Structures are given as C-alpha cells and as structure tokens.
C-alpha cells in the first residue's frame, strides 16, 4: 500500500474517532433549555391544571413483564375503571384469548380468581393485592390516579404541597414537582411543557435510591361527547431494586361506557377453593 495513502487513512480514522467522541460527549451533556416562562407561572399552571376525568374507562392492553425465572412474558389485559370515590377496578389477564385471572376491587376489599388453580382469594384491598395481578406497587385509588394522568397521593406526607419543590430539569426536559412522602421518601413528577403531561414519576427512599419509577409516552387525545381527554398509550412501571419491570401498551380505550354494577363484583365461582387473607 502507498505510504502516503496509508498515512491519510490513519489521519482520517483518528479525525473520525475524535468527531465521534466529541459528538457522543456533547449528546451525553445535552442540556434542554428552560422554557421562556416565569417559573412561578409555570408552577401555577401545572399545579392548578385540572384535567377532565371520564366516568369510566375500558382499556385493552398488552402487558410485557419479566417473571420470577427472569424470562420475558407477554399477556393480554383488560382494565375497567370507574372514576367514583370507591376506585372501582376490574382487571382480567388473558393468554391466547382465554382468561387466566380476574381481579375486582371496590377500593376497600378485593376478589381474585385464579382460573388455573380454581382458587378464589379475597380480603382487604392493598397495593400487594393489586400487585398480585399487575405488579405496580400502587393502591387501587393511586392506580386510578396514574392511569387518568395524575400522580399517586396515598403516601404523601402531611402538608406535602406546602414544602414541595418545583424546578426545571434540563436533563429530562421537563418541570419537576417534588413532594415529600412518609418515611422520608420523595416523589418527583415530571411534566412536559407546554402540554403538561406527566411523563415520569420517580419515588426515592431517604438515601436517594430510586425504588419506583413510572414512565409514560405516546400521549394521544381522545374525544368522548364534547370533552377531549389526553392519555399515554405506552406505560412502564419499574422497581429498580427488585428488578421488576412491567410495560403496558394500550391497543384500545373506550371512555364513558356504562357498566352494570355486577362488573365490579366478583363472587367465588362454584367449586372454587376460597381463601380469605388479612
């Protein structure tokens, strides 16, 4: 090979490497500028914004998760929510178009039927009972809040809003609303601007370790009657310490549908084993 040609190739390779490293470094250090709005005004708009909530919502979703054997799994799920004070919720998990588990809660008690085990479990509704079918570490009421576009409030510390922090996060490109929780934990909700969508929620323990993360994307608007609602079509719940990861991809969403009261009741099927838990 010609010596001058070889040297030119080497110089070109070095120059290309420098450009790539420079581009990578600049992308890693990317800082999204603060919007041209006063911080106090942005905070007022976000805190005071009240989005409309449909009376009911039925969502058909694909759920991807990692099981206890660290294998990726995918199931179908139907969620039916009622926006009343009782946080009524019905979740049906299916595989190959057949139901394998059904959970119903009125926010106070729950009923869970495992089709494969022919077992019916009932007791007080807690985040653990919800997590038995959708591992999100949320109460039924907080799950309602998140799916309807808000943030969890069950574990907020007393006077949390009076001591909250509000600032622009240049790395994530959103306004952060940081609220203190009980036991010294902190909840940070990140809002896009100017849409004011909550695209991420981080809950950190007193040490600063993230113990829970919610992420939302692909926000779309949907009209029901004269009201326009806005929801994310992709939702991800993760617990970094437990290495739990659940992703929901909404395929279809029906709003303000009338459901018979029986939809939110689940009695033990005849012949099923019944277990009452505390």
Buried (B, 14 or more C-beta within 10 A) or exposed (E): EEEEEEEEEEEEEEEEEEEEEEEEEEEEEEEEEBBEBEEEEBBEBBEEEEBEBBBBBBBBBEBBBBEEEEEEEEBBBBBBBBBEEBBBBBBBBBEEEEEBBBBBBBBEEBBBBBBEEEBBBBBEBBBBBBBBBBBBBBBBBBBBBBBBBBBBBEBBBEEBEEEBEBEBBEEBBBBBBBBBBEEEBBBBBBBBBEEBBBBBBBBBBEEEEBBBBBBBEEBEEBEBEEEEBBBBBBBBBBBEEEEBBBBBBBEEBBBBEEBEEEBBEBEBEEEBEEEEEE
